[in-house]
Amino acid sequence: MNGSNGGKKAGGRVRMTGKQRREQLLEIGRAVFAERGYDGTSVEEIAERAGVSKPVVYEHFGGKEGLYAVVVDREMQLLLDMVTGALTGGHSRELLEQAAFALMDYIDTSTDGFKILVRDSPVAQATGSFASLISDIATQVEDILGLEFKARGFDPRLAPMYSQMLVGMVALTGQWWLEVRKPGKADVAAHLVNLAWHGLEGLERHPKLVGERKN
């Protein structure tokens, strides 16, 4: 009987479409870049893990640099989407909580991606950098801070600078939390907003989250 082989090769291995192979290489490349860094990653290892020859990797991405650029672009867009999507409104302090939670969520659920973003690499100029991503996120909260400054009698022209400070503080704290994972995500977010909202002089001894989210 001459039936279909179900998309399998003679050895029983599933034959991938070009799109499926590209996605597989991206996932494997993402894992290896996170584990070894850009310099420590080779096309040979990516191809070996994928069960393909080196020319297949070159065919899809033109080499390691091209693969890295796509991985970084995807992670940057994911993080930016998570932060902007989290800013759903409410009191200014609650918006700060939402931004802090979004970054902590990204670190928690896309740990490999975060490790890649915070590493320097020779192709950072072409793909963007973590600093440029933080700047993009900071731009999202400029308007929030500007309104708050205006309401309190401060110069709203300072809002862009303060937004960089706030988002940078959260990002660096996230790098630290990536390794220690203590205290919990909600506690970290509460203390971040405590410092940002009150300053050192007005710190609450036991800060509480004011938004609906508690973990």
DRENPA-3360 file (N, C-alpha, C; in nm, 2 decimals, always signed):
BEGIN
1 = MNGSNGGK = +0.09/-0.12/+0.00/+0.00/+0.00/+0.00/+0.09/+0.12/+0.00 ~ +0.06/+0.22/-0.09/+0.14/+0.34/-0.10/+0.08/+0.45/-0.03 ~ +0.09/+0.45/+0.11/+0.03/+0.56/+0.19/+0.14/+0.67/+0.21 ~ +0.09/+0.78/+0.27/+0.18/+0.89/+0.30/+0.27/+0.85/+0.41 ~ +0.39/+0.91/+0.41/+0.49/+0.88/+0.52/+0.47/+0.97/+0.64 ~ +0.36/+1.05/+0.64/+0.32/+1.13/+0.75/+0.42/+1.24/+0.79 ~ +0.50/+1.28/+0.68/+0.60/+1.39/+0.70/+0.72/+1.34/+0.77 ~ +0.75/+1.21/+0.77/+0.87/+1.16/+0.83/+0.97/+1.11/+0.73;
9 = KAGGRVRM = +1.09/+1.13/+0.77/+1.20/+1.07/+0.69/+1.21/+0.92/+0.71 ~ +1.30/+0.86/+0.63/+1.31/+0.71/+0.64/+1.35/+0.67/+0.78 ~ +1.43/+0.75/+0.85/+1.48/+0.71/+0.98/+1.38/+0.74/+1.09 ~ +1.26/+0.78/+1.06/+1.15/+0.80/+1.16/+1.16/+0.94/+1.21 ~ +1.25/+1.03/+1.17/+1.26/+1.16/+1.22/+1.16/+1.25/+1.15 ~ +1.10/+1.34/+1.22/+1.00/+1.43/+1.16/+1.07/+1.53/+1.07 ~ +1.01/+1.55/+0.95/+1.07/+1.65/+0.86/+1.00/+1.78/+0.89 ~ +1.08/+1.88/+0.93/+1.02/+2.02/+0.96/+1.01/+2.10/+0.84;
17 = TGKQRREQ = +0.91/+2.19/+0.84/+0.90/+2.29/+0.74/+1.01/+2.40/+0.77 ~ +1.03/+2.48/+0.67/+1.13/+2.59/+0.69/+1.10/+2.68/+0.81 ~ +0.97/+2.71/+0.83/+0.93/+2.79/+0.94/+0.95/+2.72/+1.08 ~ +0.92/+2.59/+1.08/+0.94/+2.51/+1.20/+1.09/+2.50/+1.24 ~ +1.17/+2.48/+1.13/+1.32/+2.47/+1.16/+1.37/+2.60/+1.21 ~ +1.32/+2.71/+1.15/+1.37/+2.84/+1.20/+1.34/+2.86/+1.34 ~ +1.21/+2.83/+1.38/+1.17/+2.85/+1.52/+1.25/+2.76/+1.61 ~ +1.28/+2.63/+1.57/+1.36/+2.54/+1.65/+1.50/+2.60/+1.67;
25 = LLEIGRAV = +1.56/+2.65/+1.56/+1.70/+2.71/+1.58/+1.70/+2.83/+1.67 ~ +1.59/+2.91/+1.66/+1.58/+3.03/+1.75/+1.57/+2.99/+1.90 ~ +1.49/+2.88/+1.93/+1.48/+2.84/+2.06/+1.61/+2.78/+2.11 ~ +1.68/+2.70/+2.03/+1.81/+2.64/+2.07/+1.91/+2.75/+2.09 ~ +1.92/+2.84/+1.99/+2.01/+2.95/+2.00/+1.99/+3.04/+2.12 ~ +1.87/+3.06/+2.15/+1.83/+3.14/+2.28/+1.89/+3.07/+2.40 ~ +1.87/+2.94/+2.41/+1.92/+2.87/+2.53/+2.07/+2.87/+2.54 ~ +2.14/+2.85/+2.42/+2.28/+2.85/+2.42/+2.34/+2.98/+2.45;
33 = FAERGYDG = +2.29/+3.09/+2.39/+2.33/+3.22/+2.42/+2.32/+3.26/+2.57 ~ +2.21/+3.22/+2.63/+2.19/+3.25/+2.77/+2.29/+3.17/+2.85 ~ +2.32/+3.05/+2.81/+2.41/+2.96/+2.89/+2.55/+3.00/+2.87 ~ +2.60/+3.04/+2.75/+2.74/+3.05/+2.72/+2.78/+3.20/+2.69 ~ +2.68/+3.28/+2.66/+2.71/+3.42/+2.61/+2.74/+3.41/+2.46 ~ +2.75/+3.53/+2.40/+2.77/+3.54/+2.26/+2.90/+3.48/+2.21 ~ +3.01/+3.52/+2.28/+3.14/+3.47/+2.24/+3.16/+3.32/+2.26 ~ +3.09/+3.27/+2.36/+3.11/+3.13/+2.39/+3.02/+3.03/+2.31;
41 = TSVEEIAE = +2.93/+3.09/+2.23/+2.84/+3.02/+2.15/+2.89/+3.00/+2.01 ~ +2.88/+2.88/+1.95/+2.92/+2.85/+1.82/+2.81/+2.80/+1.73 ~ +2.82/+2.82/+1.60/+2.72/+2.77/+1.51/+2.72/+2.61/+1.51 ~ +2.84/+2.56/+1.54/+2.85/+2.41/+1.54/+2.77/+2.35/+1.65 ~ +2.77/+2.42/+1.77/+2.69/+2.36/+1.88/+2.54/+2.38/+1.86 ~ +2.50/+2.49/+1.80/+2.36/+2.51/+1.77/+2.31/+2.41/+1.67 ~ +2.39/+2.39/+1.57/+2.35/+2.29/+1.47/+2.35/+2.15/+1.53 ~ +2.45/+2.12/+1.61/+2.45/+1.98/+1.67/+2.33/+1.96/+1.76;
49 = RAGVSKPV = +2.29/+2.06/+1.84/+2.17/+2.04/+1.93/+2.04/+2.03/+1.84 ~ +2.04/+2.10/+1.73/+1.92/+2.09/+1.64/+1.92/+1.97/+1.56 ~ +2.03/+1.89/+1.55/+2.04/+1.78/+1.47/+2.04/+1.81/+1.32 ~ +2.11/+1.92/+1.29/+2.12/+1.96/+1.15/+2.27/+1.99/+1.12 ~ +2.30/+2.02/+0.99/+2.43/+2.06/+0.95/+2.45/+2.21/+0.97 ~ +2.57/+2.26/+0.98/+2.60/+2.40/+0.99/+2.54/+2.48/+0.88 ~ +2.54/+2.44/+0.75/+2.48/+2.52/+0.64/+2.34/+2.55/+0.66 ~ +2.26/+2.46/+0.74/+2.12/+2.49/+0.76/+2.11/+2.62/+0.85;
57 = VYEHFGGK = +2.19/+2.63/+0.95/+2.19/+2.75/+1.03/+2.22/+2.88/+0.95 ~ +2.33/+2.87/+0.86/+2.36/+2.98/+0.78/+2.25/+3.01/+0.68 ~ +2.18/+2.91/+0.63/+2.08/+2.93/+0.53/+1.96/+3.02/+0.59 ~ +1.93/+2.99/+0.72/+1.82/+3.06/+0.78/+1.86/+3.20/+0.84 ~ +1.99/+3.21/+0.89/+2.02/+3.34/+0.96/+2.15/+3.40/+0.91 ~ +2.22/+3.34/+0.82/+2.35/+3.40/+0.77/+2.46/+3.38/+0.87 ~ +2.44/+3.31/+0.98/+2.55/+3.29/+1.08/+2.50/+3.33/+1.22 ~ +2.60/+3.32/+1.31/+2.57/+3.34/+1.45/+2.52/+3.48/+1.48;
65 = EGLYAVVV = +2.58/+3.58/+1.42/+2.54/+3.72/+1.44/+2.39/+3.74/+1.40 ~ +2.35/+3.69/+1.29/+2.21/+3.70/+1.24/+2.11/+3.64/+1.34 ~ +2.15/+3.52/+1.38/+2.06/+3.44/+1.48/+2.05/+3.52/+1.61 ~ +2.16/+3.57/+1.66/+2.16/+3.65/+1.78/+2.08/+3.77/+1.77 ~ +2.09/+3.84/+1.66/+2.01/+3.96/+1.64/+1.86/+3.94/+1.64 ~ +1.81/+3.83/+1.59/+1.67/+3.79/+1.59/+1.63/+3.76/+1.73 ~ +1.71/+3.68/+1.80/+1.68/+3.64/+1.94/+1.67/+3.77/+2.03 ~ +1.76/+3.86/+2.02/+1.76/+3.98/+2.10/+1.64/+4.07/+2.06;
73 = DREMQLLL = +1.61/+4.09/+1.93/+1.50/+4.17/+1.89/+1.36/+4.11/+1.95 ~ +1.35/+3.98/+1.95/+1.23/+3.92/+2.00/+1.22/+3.94/+2.15 ~ +1.33/+3.93/+2.22/+1.32/+3.94/+2.36/+1.29/+4.09/+2.40 ~ +1.35/+4.18/+2.33/+1.33/+4.32/+2.36/+1.18/+4.36/+2.34 ~ +1.12/+4.31/+2.23/+0.98/+4.34/+2.20/+0.89/+4.27/+2.30 ~ +0.93/+4.15/+2.35/+0.85/+4.08/+2.45/+0.84/+4.16/+2.58 ~ +0.96/+4.21/+2.62/+0.97/+4.28/+2.75/+0.89/+4.42/+2.73 ~ +0.91/+4.48/+2.62/+0.85/+4.61/+2.60/+0.69/+4.59/+2.60;
81 = DMVTGALT = +0.65/+4.49/+2.53/+0.50/+4.46/+2.53/+0.45/+4.43/+2.67 ~ +0.53/+4.36/+2.75/+0.48/+4.32/+2.88/+0.47/+4.44/+2.97 ~ +0.56/+4.53/+2.96/+0.56/+4.66/+3.04/+0.45/+4.75/+3.00 ~ +0.44/+4.77/+2.87/+0.33/+4.87/+2.82/+0.20/+4.80/+2.84 ~ +0.18/+4.67/+2.83/+0.06/+4.61/+2.85/+0.01/+4.61/+3.00 ~ +0.11/+4.62/+3.09/+0.08/+4.61/+3.23/+0.03/+4.75/+3.28 ~ +0.06/+4.86/+3.21/+0.02/+4.99/+3.25/-0.12/+5.02/+3.22 ~ -0.21/+4.96/+3.30/-0.36/+4.97/+3.27/-0.43/+5.09/+3.34;
89 = GGHSRELL = -0.36/+5.17/+3.41/-0.42/+5.29/+3.47/-0.43/+5.28/+3.62 ~ -0.49/+5.38/+3.68/-0.50/+5.39/+3.82/-0.42/+5.50/+3.88 ~ -0.40/+5.50/+4.01/-0.32/+5.60/+4.08/-0.18/+5.58/+4.03 ~ -0.10/+5.69/+4.04/+0.04/+5.69/+3.99/+0.12/+5.59/+4.06 ~ +0.10/+5.57/+4.19/+0.17/+5.47/+4.26/+0.14/+5.33/+4.21 ~ +0.01/+5.31/+4.18/-0.03/+5.18/+4.13/+0.04/+5.15/+3.99 ~ +0.05/+5.26/+3.91/+0.12/+5.24/+3.78/+0.26/+5.20/+3.80 ~ +0.33/+5.26/+3.90/+0.47/+5.22/+3.93/+0.47/+5.07/+3.97;
97 = EQAAFALM = +0.38/+5.03/+4.05/+0.37/+4.89/+4.08/+0.35/+4.80/+3.96 ~ +0.27/+4.84/+3.87/+0.24/+4.76/+3.75/+0.37/+4.75/+3.67 ~ +0.44/+4.86/+3.65/+0.57/+4.85/+3.58/+0.67/+4.76/+3.64 ~ +0.68/+4.77/+3.78/+0.78/+4.69/+3.85/+0.74/+4.54/+3.84 ~ +0.61/+4.51/+3.85/+0.57/+4.37/+3.84/+0.59/+4.32/+3.70 ~ +0.57/+4.40/+3.60/+0.59/+4.35/+3.46/+0.74/+4.31/+3.43 ~ +0.83/+4.39/+3.48/+0.97/+4.36/+3.46/+1.01/+4.23/+3.54 ~ +0.95/+4.22/+3.67/+0.98/+4.10/+3.75/+0.92/+3.98/+3.68;
105 = DYIDTSTD = +0.80/+3.99/+3.63/+0.73/+3.88/+3.56/+0.82/+3.83/+3.44 ~ +0.87/+3.93/+3.36/+0.96/+3.89/+3.25/+1.08/+3.82/+3.29 ~ +1.15/+3.86/+3.40/+1.26/+3.80/+3.45/+1.23/+3.65/+3.50 ~ +1.11/+3.64/+3.56/+1.07/+3.51/+3.61/+1.03/+3.41/+3.50 ~ +0.96/+3.46/+3.40/+0.91/+3.37/+3.29/+1.00/+3.36/+3.17 ~ +1.09/+3.45/+3.15/+1.18/+3.45/+3.04/+1.32/+3.48/+3.08 ~ +1.37/+3.39/+3.18/+1.50/+3.41/+3.24/+1.61/+3.41/+3.14 ~ +1.61/+3.31/+3.04/+1.71/+3.30/+2.94/+1.72/+3.43/+2.86;
113 = GFKILVRD = +1.60/+3.48/+2.82/+1.59/+3.61/+2.75/+1.65/+3.72/+2.82 ~ +1.62/+3.73/+2.95/+1.68/+3.84/+3.03/+1.83/+3.83/+3.04 ~ +1.88/+3.71/+3.06/+2.03/+3.69/+3.07/+2.09/+3.74/+2.94 ~ +2.03/+3.71/+2.83/+2.08/+3.76/+2.70/+2.08/+3.91/+2.69 ~ +1.97/+3.97/+2.73/+1.96/+4.12/+2.71/+2.06/+4.19/+2.80 ~ +2.09/+4.14/+2.92/+2.18/+4.22/+3.01/+2.32/+4.20/+2.98 ~ +2.35/+4.10/+2.89/+2.49/+4.08/+2.85/+2.53/+4.17/+2.74 ~ +2.66/+4.22/+2.74/+2.71/+4.29/+2.63/+2.75/+4.19/+2.52;
121 = SPVAQATG = +2.75/+4.24/+2.40/+2.79/+4.16/+2.29/+2.84/+4.24/+2.18 ~ +2.92/+4.18/+2.09/+2.98/+4.26/+1.97/+2.87/+4.32/+1.88 ~ +2.75/+4.26/+1.88/+2.65/+4.30/+1.79/+2.55/+4.39/+1.86 ~ +2.58/+4.44/+1.97/+2.48/+4.52/+2.05/+2.44/+4.65/+1.97 ~ +2.53/+4.70/+1.89/+2.50/+4.82/+1.82/+2.40/+4.80/+1.71 ~ +2.40/+4.68/+1.66/+2.31/+4.65/+1.55/+2.17/+4.61/+1.60 ~ +2.17/+4.54/+1.72/+2.04/+4.49/+1.77/+1.98/+4.57/+1.87 ~ +2.05/+4.68/+1.92/+2.00/+4.75/+2.03/+2.07/+4.69/+2.16;
129 = SFASLISD = +2.05/+4.76/+2.27/+2.11/+4.72/+2.39/+2.00/+4.72/+2.50 ~ +2.04/+4.66/+2.62/+1.95/+4.67/+2.73/+1.92/+4.81/+2.77 ~ +2.03/+4.89/+2.76/+2.02/+5.03/+2.80/+1.91/+5.10/+2.71 ~ +1.92/+5.07/+2.58/+1.82/+5.14/+2.49/+1.68/+5.09/+2.51 ~ +1.67/+4.96/+2.55/+1.54/+4.91/+2.58/+1.48/+4.97/+2.71 ~ +1.57/+4.99/+2.81/+1.52/+5.06/+2.93/+1.48/+5.20/+2.90 ~ +1.55/+5.26/+2.81/+1.51/+5.40/+2.77/+1.37/+5.40/+2.70 ~ +1.35/+5.29/+2.62/+1.21/+5.28/+2.56/+1.10/+5.27/+2.66;
137 = IATQVEDI = +1.13/+5.18/+2.76/+1.03/+5.16/+2.87/+1.01/+5.29/+2.95 ~ +1.12/+5.36/+2.97/+1.11/+5.48/+3.05/+1.02/+5.58/+2.98 ~ +1.03/+5.58/+2.85/+0.95/+5.68/+2.77/+0.80/+5.65/+2.80 ~ +0.76/+5.52/+2.82/+0.63/+5.49/+2.85/+0.57/+5.55/+2.98 ~ +0.66/+5.58/+3.07/+0.61/+5.63/+3.20/+0.64/+5.78/+3.22 ~ +0.70/+5.84/+3.12/+0.73/+5.99/+3.12/+0.60/+6.07/+3.14 ~ +0.49/+6.04/+3.07/+0.37/+6.11/+3.08/+0.31/+6.10/+3.22 ~ +0.32/+5.98/+3.27/+0.26/+5.95/+3.41/+0.33/+6.04/+3.51;
145 = LGLEFKAR = +0.47/+6.04/+3.50/+0.54/+6.13/+3.59/+0.52/+6.27/+3.57 ~ +0.51/+6.31/+3.44/+0.49/+6.45/+3.41/+0.36/+6.51/+3.47 ~ +0.25/+6.43/+3.47/+0.13/+6.47/+3.53/+0.14/+6.48/+3.68 ~ +0.21/+6.38/+3.74/+0.23/+6.38/+3.88/+0.32/+6.50/+3.93 ~ +0.42/+6.54/+3.85/+0.51/+6.65/+3.88/+0.43/+6.78/+3.87 ~ +0.34/+6.79/+3.77/+0.26/+6.91/+3.75/+0.17/+6.93/+3.87 ~ +0.10/+6.82/+3.91/+0.01/+6.83/+4.02/+0.07/+6.87/+4.15 ~ +0.20/+6.83/+4.16/+0.27/+6.86/+4.29/+0.35/+6.99/+4.28;
153 = GFDPRLAP = +0.35/+7.06/+4.17/+0.42/+7.19/+4.16/+0.57/+7.17/+4.12 ~ +0.61/+7.05/+4.07/+0.74/+7.03/+4.02/+0.75/+7.06/+3.87 ~ +0.87/+7.08/+3.82/+0.89/+7.11/+3.68/+0.87/+6.98/+3.60 ~ +0.76/+6.98/+3.52/+0.74/+6.85/+3.44/+0.84/+6.82/+3.34 ~ +0.93/+6.92/+3.31/+1.04/+6.89/+3.22/+1.14/+6.80/+3.27 ~ +1.14/+6.78/+3.40/+1.23/+6.68/+3.47/+1.18/+6.54/+3.46 ~ +1.05/+6.52/+3.42/+0.99/+6.39/+3.42/+1.07/+6.28/+3.34 ~ +1.13/+6.32/+3.22/+1.21/+6.22/+3.14/+1.33/+6.17/+3.22;
161 = MYSQMLVG = +1.39/+6.26/+3.29/+1.51/+6.22/+3.37/+1.47/+6.13/+3.49 ~ +1.36/+6.16/+3.55/+1.32/+6.08/+3.67/+1.26/+5.94/+3.62 ~ +1.21/+5.94/+3.50/+1.16/+5.81/+3.45/+1.27/+5.72/+3.42 ~ +1.38/+5.77/+3.37/+1.50/+5.69/+3.35/+1.56/+5.64/+3.48 ~ +1.56/+5.72/+3.58/+1.60/+5.68/+3.72/+1.52/+5.57/+3.77 ~ +1.39/+5.58/+3.76/+1.30/+5.48/+3.82/+1.31/+5.35/+3.75 ~ +1.30/+5.35/+3.61/+1.31/+5.23/+3.54/+1.44/+5.16/+3.55 ~ +1.55/+5.24/+3.55/+1.68/+5.19/+3.57/+1.70/+5.12/+3.70;
169 = MVALTGQW = +1.64/+5.18/+3.81/+1.64/+5.12/+3.94/+1.58/+4.98/+3.94 ~ +1.46/+4.97/+3.88/+1.39/+4.85/+3.87/+1.47/+4.74/+3.79 ~ +1.53/+4.78/+3.68/+1.60/+4.69/+3.60/+1.72/+4.63/+3.67 ~ +1.80/+4.72/+3.74/+1.92/+4.67/+3.81/+1.88/+4.58/+3.93 ~ +1.77/+4.62/+3.99/+1.72/+4.53/+4.10/+1.68/+4.39/+4.04 ~ +1.62/+4.40/+3.93/+1.58/+4.27/+3.86/+1.70/+4.18/+3.83 ~ +1.81/+4.24/+3.79/+1.93/+4.16/+3.76/+1.98/+4.10/+3.89 ~ +1.97/+4.17/+4.00/+2.01/+4.11/+4.13/+1.92/+4.00/+4.17;
177 = WLEVRKPG = +1.79/+4.02/+4.15/+1.69/+3.92/+4.20/+1.70/+3.80/+4.11 ~ +1.74/+3.81/+3.99/+1.76/+3.69/+3.90/+1.84/+3.58/+3.96 ~ +1.94/+3.62/+4.04/+2.03/+3.53/+4.10/+1.98/+3.48/+4.24 ~ +1.92/+3.57/+4.32/+1.89/+3.53/+4.46/+1.74/+3.48/+4.47 ~ +1.65/+3.54/+4.40/+1.51/+3.50/+4.40/+1.45/+3.51/+4.54 ~ +1.50/+3.59/+4.62/+1.45/+3.62/+4.75/+1.47/+3.77/+4.78 ~ +1.37/+3.84/+4.84/+1.24/+3.79/+4.88/+1.15/+3.76/+4.75 ~ +1.02/+3.73/+4.77/+0.93/+3.70/+4.66/+0.91/+3.82/+4.58;
185 = KADVAAHL = +0.85/+3.80/+4.46/+0.83/+3.90/+4.36/+0.74/+4.02/+4.41 ~ +0.64/+3.99/+4.49/+0.55/+4.09/+4.54/+0.63/+4.18/+4.64 ~ +0.71/+4.12/+4.72/+0.78/+4.19/+4.82/+0.88/+4.29/+4.75 ~ +0.95/+4.24/+4.65/+1.05/+4.32/+4.58/+0.98/+4.44/+4.51 ~ +0.86/+4.41/+4.45/+0.79/+4.52/+4.39/+0.74/+4.62/+4.49 ~ +0.70/+4.58/+4.61/+0.65/+4.67/+4.71/+0.77/+4.76/+4.76 ~ +0.88/+4.70/+4.78/+1.00/+4.78/+4.83/+1.05/+4.87/+4.72 ~ +1.05/+4.83/+4.60/+1.09/+4.92/+4.49/+1.00/+5.04/+4.49;
193 = VNLAWHGL = +0.87/+5.02/+4.49/+0.78/+5.14/+4.48/+0.79/+5.22/+4.61 ~ +0.81/+5.15/+4.72/+0.83/+5.23/+4.85/+0.95/+5.33/+4.84 ~ +1.06/+5.28/+4.78/+1.17/+5.37/+4.77/+1.14/+5.48/+4.67 ~ +1.09/+5.44/+4.55/+1.06/+5.54/+4.45/+0.95/+5.64/+4.49 ~ +0.85/+5.60/+4.57/+0.74/+5.69/+4.61/+0.78/+5.78/+4.72 ~ +0.84/+5.72/+4.82/+0.87/+5.80/+4.95/+1.01/+5.86/+4.95 ~ +1.10/+5.80/+4.88/+1.24/+5.84/+4.90/+1.29/+5.78/+5.03 ~ +1.42/+5.79/+5.05/+1.48/+5.73/+5.17/+1.42/+5.79/+5.30;
201 = EGLERHPK = +1.40/+5.92/+5.30/+1.36/+5.99/+5.42/+1.22/+5.95/+5.46 ~ +1.13/+5.92/+5.37/+0.99/+5.89/+5.40/+0.96/+5.74/+5.39 ~ +1.06/+5.66/+5.39/+1.03/+5.51/+5.37/+0.94/+5.46/+5.47 ~ +0.84/+5.38/+5.43/+0.75/+5.31/+5.52/+0.83/+5.19/+5.57 ~ +0.81/+5.15/+5.69/+0.88/+5.04/+5.75/+0.83/+4.91/+5.70 ~ +0.70/+4.90/+5.67/+0.64/+4.77/+5.62/+0.55/+4.81/+5.50 ~ +0.62/+4.83/+5.38/+0.54/+4.88/+5.26/+0.44/+4.77/+5.22 ~ +0.32/+4.82/+5.18/+0.22/+4.74/+5.13/+0.18/+4.78/+4.98;
209 = LVGERKN = +0.14/+4.68/+4.90/+0.10/+4.71/+4.77/-0.04/+4.77/+4.77 ~ -0.06/+4.87/+4.69/-0.19/+4.94/+4.69/-0.28/+4.89/+4.58 ~ -0.23/+4.83/+4.47/-0.31/+4.78/+4.36/-0.37/+4.65/+4.39 ~ -0.45/+4.60/+4.29/-0.52/+4.47/+4.31/-0.43/+4.35/+4.32 ~ -0.32/+4.36/+4.24/-0.23/+4.24/+4.23/-0.15/+4.23/+4.36 ~ -0.14/+4.11/+4.41/-0.07/+4.08/+4.54/+0.04/+3.98/+4.53 ~ +0.06/+3.92/+4.41/+0.17/+3.82/+4.39/+0.21/+3.81/+4.25;
% end
